[in-house]
């Protein structure tokens, strides 16, 4: 190949190397904007004046700035109680789910456990065969008598089959020599789990904790089923759901509502709904950055090894 041809190929290669990052950056920025726009729009509406928000057309910035929606939301004692219930539920569910799920995953990962394959198959079958809503409701409310109690949020969610499979796969990928050396030193299974396996499972446990915490924090349907009549047991997400329902009902009589609110609190269901959405999303947004560095590592290692 002649020198001019080589030079031409190099220039084409350099041009491709420059074009791809530019196009890739433009596409990623566009996707980021599409993803963030609904969030930023919700924040903008929540800080907008209620009566002005009824007109619509609010973009990424409040048209008439107001914190009245947050003032009304935070002045309600039910909001603080629901927030506390949601936090307690999320923390307790996450801790207990990690504890029981990881312990079972460790037991089923041992080759010397005779019933390991049978129990694993039995547990996995529950992912494909489910009794349905009504049998679950009867089991929890009538058989276990958890209806109208805080523990209805905790006990049914203390174990997850999918999370168990992820943790078990991760543990199988750990060096077996660690367990063998610990047994030679006289350590029992419980000590091996707590002092060796559990610390090494930090990436996958952080990933599972994020799954469980987000699921528990966003759950509202069980509140409606079991604790709908107990206001002191309402979660923040259920409170948001009720506000959404109120907002929908109010939209049917928008003119009368807007006129009444114009002379009253200067808030509308739209702004209160958006403010509740922002308040309910903030805790997860605060926790997520601390677990993000474990997320990819835990999913890759827990899903590939073994």
Backbone torsions as a table, in degrees:
resi	resn	phi	psi	omega
1	UNK	NA	134.1	-177.8
2	UNK	-73.5	163.3	-178.5
3	UNK	-62.7	-42.6	178.2
4	UNK	-60.7	-37.7	179.8
5	UNK	-66.8	-40.5	177.9
6	UNK	-63.3	-42.2	179.2
7	UNK	-63.1	-40.1	179.2
8	UNK	-64.9	-40.9	178.2
9	UNK	-64.6	-38.7	178.7
10	UNK	-64.1	-41.1	179.7
11	UNK	-64.8	-41.1	177.4
12	UNK	-63.0	-41.6	179.3
13	UNK	-63.9	-42.7	179.0
14	UNK	-65.0	-37.2	178.9
15	UNK	-64.9	-41.6	177.0
16	UNK	-63.7	-39.4	179.9
17	UNK	-64.3	-28.2	179.6
18	UNK	-84.6	-39.2	-175.9
19	UNK	-67.2	-42.8	-175.8
20	UNK	-60.7	-49.5	178.0
21	UNK	-59.6	-36.0	-179.5
22	UNK	-66.1	-49.4	179.6
23	UNK	-62.7	-42.2	179.4
24	UNK	-61.7	-42.0	179.7
25	UNK	-64.9	-42.2	179.6
26	UNK	-62.5	-44.8	-179.2
27	UNK	-64.5	-43.6	-179.6
28	UNK	-66.0	-38.5	177.3
29	UNK	-64.8	-39.2	178.1
30	UNK	-64.1	-44.7	178.2
31	UNK	-64.3	-38.2	178.5
32	UNK	-63.2	-42.4	179.5
33	UNK	-64.2	-42.7	179.3
34	UNK	-62.5	-37.0	-179.5
35	UNK	-73.0	-40.4	-174.0
36	UNK	-84.7	-21.2	-174.9
37	UNK	-57.0	-48.3	179.7
38	UNK	-60.3	-35.7	179.8
39	UNK	-67.5	-48.7	-179.2
40	UNK	-65.6	-35.3	177.7
41	UNK	-65.7	-40.4	177.6
42	UNK	-63.3	-42.6	177.7
43	UNK	-62.9	-42.5	-179.7
44	UNK	-62.3	-43.9	179.4
45	UNK	-65.7	-37.5	-178.7
46	UNK	-64.5	-28.4	179.1
47	UNK	-98.2	11.2	179.7
48	UNK	-96.5	156.8	174.8
49	UNK	-63.0	136.9	-173.5
50	UNK	-61.7	-46.1	-178.0
51	UNK	-66.9	-38.7	178.8
52	UNK	-68.6	-31.3	-178.8
53	UNK	-66.2	-25.4	179.6
54	UNK	-62.9	-28.8	179.6
55	UNK	-67.7	-24.2	-178.8
56	UNK	78.1	-171.2	177.5
57	UNK	78.9	15.5	178.8
58	UNK	-84.3	132.1	-178.1
59	UNK	-100.9	-115.7	-176.6
60	UNK	-95.9	-1.4	-177.1
61	UNK	-141.6	140.0	179.8
62	UNK	-60.3	138.3	179.0
63	UNK	-79.4	-42.8	175.4
64	UNK	-127.8	101.4	-172.5
65	UNK	-64.9	135.0	178.0
66	UNK	-160.4	142.8	176.7
67	UNK	-109.0	17.9	-176.2
68	UNK	-62.9	-36.5	-178.8
69	UNK	-63.0	-42.4	178.7
70	UNK	-69.5	-36.1	178.5
71	UNK	-63.9	-44.5	178.2
72	UNK	-66.0	-39.4	-178.8
73	UNK	-66.8	-45.7	-176.4
74	UNK	-79.5	-12.4	176.8
75	UNK	-83.7	-9.5	-179.9
76	UNK	-86.6	122.5	-178.8
77	UNK	-64.3	-29.8	179.5
78	UNK	-63.3	-30.5	179.1
79	UNK	-65.6	-44.6	179.0
80	UNK	-65.9	-40.7	178.8
81	UNK	-65.0	-44.0	178.7
82	UNK	-64.6	-37.6	177.6
83	UNK	-63.6	-43.1	178.2
84	UNK	-63.8	-41.2	177.9
85	UNK	-62.6	-42.7	-179.6
86	UNK	-65.4	-42.1	178.9
87	UNK	-64.8	-47.7	179.7
88	UNK	-61.3	-43.3	179.6
89	UNK	-61.7	-45.9	-177.3
90	UNK	-64.3	-45.6	-177.4
91	UNK	-66.0	-49.1	-176.9
92	UNK	-66.1	-43.8	179.3
93	UNK	-61.1	-43.4	-178.9
94	UNK	-63.9	-46.4	-178.8
95	UNK	-64.0	-47.1	-178.6
96	UNK	-69.0	-37.7	178.8
97	UNK	-64.5	-43.5	177.6
98	UNK	-62.7	-41.6	-177.5
99	UNK	-63.9	-57.7	-174.6
100	UNK	-70.9	-38.2	-179.6
101	UNK	-67.1	-43.4	180.0
102	UNK	-68.4	-35.9	178.1
103	UNK	-65.3	-43.8	177.8
104	UNK	-67.1	-38.7	178.6
105	UNK	-61.9	-40.4	178.4
106	UNK	-65.3	-41.8	-180.0
107	UNK	-63.8	-42.7	-177.8
108	UNK	-76.5	-13.1	178.4
109	UNK	-84.7	-10.4	-179.0
110	UNK	-79.8	125.9	-179.8
111	UNK	-67.4	-28.8	-177.7
112	UNK	-77.8	-7.6	179.6
113	UNK	-79.2	113.9	-171.8
114	UNK	-63.5	-41.5	-175.5
115	UNK	-90.1	11.4	-175.7
116	UNK	-58.0	-49.6	-178.1
117	UNK	-66.4	-39.5	-179.6
118	UNK	-65.0	-46.1	-179.3
119	UNK	-67.3	-39.0	177.9
120	UNK	-61.0	-45.1	178.6
121	UNK	-63.3	-41.1	-179.8
122	UNK	-64.3	-42.9	-179.6
123	UNK	-67.6	-42.0	-179.3
124	UNK	-64.8	-33.5	179.6
125	UNK	-60.7	-28.1	178.8
126	UNK	-66.6	-18.3	177.2
127	UNK	-75.1	-23.7	-177.2
128	UNK	-102.4	-29.7	-177.4
129	UNK	-116.3	114.8	-178.4
130	UNK	-126.9	140.1	-176.9
131	UNK	-66.4	-30.5	-178.8
132	UNK	110.2	177.0	-173.9
133	UNK	-66.7	-47.9	-174.8
134	UNK	-65.3	-48.7	176.6
135	UNK	-59.6	-38.7	177.3
136	UNK	-64.1	-40.2	178.5
137	UNK	-62.7	-44.8	179.7
138	UNK	-65.3	-38.5	179.5
139	UNK	-63.4	-46.9	-174.7
140	UNK	-75.4	-42.0	-174.2
141	UNK	-86.4	-35.9	-175.2
142	UNK	-99.2	-47.4	-176.9
143	UNK	-76.7	-49.6	-178.7
144	UNK	-86.6	-12.6	178.8
145	UNK	55.2	43.0	179.1
146	UNK	-95.8	-2.2	-179.0
147	UNK	-62.7	129.2	178.2
148	UNK	80.7	18.1	179.0
149	UNK	-127.0	160.7	177.9
150	UNK	-68.1	-29.0	-174.9
151	UNK	-71.2	-9.3	175.1
152	UNK	-67.7	-20.7	175.9
153	UNK	-81.8	-21.4	-169.5
154	UNK	-102.1	-56.1	-170.6
155	UNK	-59.9	-45.8	-179.3
156	UNK	-68.6	-11.5	-175.7
157	UNK	-114.1	17.0	-176.8
158	UNK	-77.4	-9.1	-179.0
159	UNK	-142.7	144.3	177.6
160	UNK	-134.6	124.9	-178.6
161	UNK	-65.6	-45.1	-179.4
162	UNK	-61.0	-44.8	178.9
163	UNK	-64.2	-35.4	178.1
164	UNK	-62.7	-41.8	179.8
165	UNK	-64.3	-42.2	179.8
166	UNK	-62.8	-47.0	-178.7
167	UNK	-67.7	-41.2	179.5
168	UNK	-60.7	-43.9	178.7
169	UNK	-61.9	-38.5	178.5
170	UNK	-66.0	-44.0	-178.4
171	UNK	-65.0	-38.9	178.7
172	UNK	-60.6	-31.5	-179.9
173	UNK	-77.1	-9.3	177.9
174	UNK	-75.1	151.4	-180.0
175	UNK	-60.4	126.3	180.0
176	UNK	-67.1	-22.6	-179.3
177	UNK	-61.5	-27.9	178.9
178	UNK	-64.0	-44.4	179.2
179	UNK	-68.7	-42.0	-178.6
180	UNK	-63.8	-42.0	179.0
181	UNK	-66.2	-35.4	178.4
182	UNK	-67.8	-38.3	177.8
183	UNK	-65.8	-37.3	177.8
184	UNK	-62.8	-35.3	178.7
185	UNK	-78.0	-2.6	175.9
186	UNK	95.6	11.8	-179.5
187	UNK	-77.9	139.7	176.1
188	UNK	-87.4	178.9	-175.5
189	UNK	-63.3	-38.6	-178.3
190	UNK	-65.7	-41.8	-179.9
191	UNK	-68.7	-38.3	177.7
192	UNK	-61.3	-41.6	-179.0
193	UNK	-65.6	-49.2	-174.0
194	UNK	-72.5	-40.2	-171.7
195	UNK	-96.5	-16.8	-177.5
196	UNK	-119.8	-59.4	-173.4
197	UNK	-70.3	-48.6	-175.3
198	UNK	-58.8	-46.7	177.8
199	UNK	-63.9	-33.6	-179.5
200	UNK	-73.0	-17.5	-178.1
201	UNK	-91.2	14.6	-177.2
202	UNK	-53.7	-45.9	-179.2
203	UNK	-60.7	-48.7	-177.7
204	UNK	-71.2	-33.0	178.1
205	UNK	-68.2	-37.3	177.0
206	UNK	-64.9	-38.6	177.8
207	UNK	-64.3	-47.3	179.5
208	UNK	-64.1	-39.9	178.9
209	UNK	-60.1	-38.6	178.3
210	UNK	-65.3	-43.2	177.4
211	UNK	-58.7	-50.0	-176.1
212	UNK	-65.9	-43.4	-177.3
213	UNK	-64.5	-45.0	179.2
214	UNK	-63.9	-42.3	178.8
215	UNK	-63.6	-43.2	179.7
216	UNK	-68.0	-39.2	-178.1
217	UNK	-67.8	-36.4	-176.3
218	UNK	-88.2	-4.0	-176.1
219	UNK	-74.6	134.9	177.0
220	UNK	-138.2	-20.1	-172.1
221	UNK	-67.3	-37.3	179.3
222	UNK	-67.1	-29.3	175.0
223	UNK	-64.1	-42.2	179.1
224	UNK	-66.2	-36.1	-177.7
225	UNK	-73.4	-45.5	-168.1
226	UNK	-109.6	-27.8	-174.3
227	UNK	-128.4	25.8	-178.8
228	UNK	-61.1	-31.7	-179.3
229	UNK	-91.0	0.4	-179.4
230	UNK	-108.4	95.9	-176.3
231	UNK	-63.0	-31.8	-178.8
232	UNK	-74.8	-6.5	177.1
233	UNK	-112.2	8.8	177.9
234	UNK	-71.2	139.6	176.8
235	UNK	-91.5	166.7	-178.1
236	UNK	-65.1	-36.9	179.8
237	UNK	-68.9	-35.1	176.2
238	UNK	-67.7	-37.0	176.4
239	UNK	-62.7	-40.5	177.1
240	UNK	-64.2	-40.8	179.1
241	UNK	-61.9	-40.4	178.1
242	UNK	-64.9	-37.7	178.7
243	UNK	-68.6	-34.7	175.5
244	UNK	-63.3	-41.5	178.7
245	UNK	-64.8	-41.5	178.4
246	UNK	-63.4	-39.8	179.3
247	UNK	-63.1	-39.6	179.4
248	UNK	-65.6	-41.9	179.0
249	UNK	-66.0	-38.7	-178.8
250	UNK	-69.3	-28.5	-179.4
251	UNK	-64.9	-23.9	-180.0
252	UNK	-71.4	-21.5	176.9
253	UNK	-127.6	54.4	-171.9
254	UNK	-62.3	-40.0	-176.6
255	UNK	-64.6	-48.2	-179.6
256	UNK	-65.0	-40.2	-179.1
257	UNK	-65.9	-45.2	-178.9
258	UNK	-62.4	-42.2	179.0
259	UNK	-63.6	-40.5	-179.5
260	UNK	-67.4	-42.9	-178.1
261	UNK	-70.7	-27.3	179.7
262	UNK	-62.3	-30.7	179.3
263	UNK	-96.9	-1.5	-176.1
264	UNK	-113.6	-99.7	-167.8
265	UNK	-98.7	-5.7	-176.5
266	UNK	58.0	29.9	171.3
267	UNK	-125.9	155.6	177.7
268	UNK	-129.7	162.1	177.8
269	UNK	-55.6	-30.1	179.9
270	UNK	-61.6	-48.5	-177.3
271	UNK	-71.6	-39.6	178.6
272	UNK	-65.1	-39.8	177.9
273	UNK	-61.3	-45.8	-179.9
274	UNK	-67.3	-37.3	177.9
275	UNK	-64.7	-40.3	177.4
276	UNK	-64.8	-38.5	177.7
277	UNK	-62.1	-43.7	179.6
278	UNK	-64.3	-46.1	-179.4
279	UNK	-62.0	-39.2	-178.3
280	UNK	-74.3	-22.2	-178.4
281	UNK	-90.3	-23.0	-174.6
282	UNK	-58.7	-46.5	-178.3
283	UNK	-57.5	-41.5	179.0
284	UNK	-67.2	-38.9	178.4
285	UNK	-65.4	-29.1	178.3
286	UNK	-76.3	-38.7	-176.8
287	UNK	-77.6	-35.3	-172.1
288	UNK	-56.5	-44.2	-178.4
289	UNK	-58.8	-30.4	-178.9
290	UNK	-74.0	-23.7	-179.0
291	UNK	-102.5	-7.0	-174.3
292	UNK	-62.5	-37.5	-176.5
293	UNK	-68.0	-21.0	176.9
294	UNK	-90.8	-16.6	-168.6
295	UNK	-62.6	-56.0	-176.5
296	UNK	-64.5	-43.6	-179.1
297	UNK	-61.3	-45.3	-177.6
298	UNK	-65.6	-41.2	-179.3
299	UNK	-68.5	-40.9	-178.8
300	UNK	-68.1	-48.4	-177.9
301	UNK	-70.0	-38.5	-179.3
302	UNK	-73.4	-20.0	-177.3
303	UNK	-104.0	-11.1	-174.6
304	UNK	-111.9	-44.3	-174.8
305	UNK	-64.5	153.6	176.6
306	UNK	82.2	NA	NA
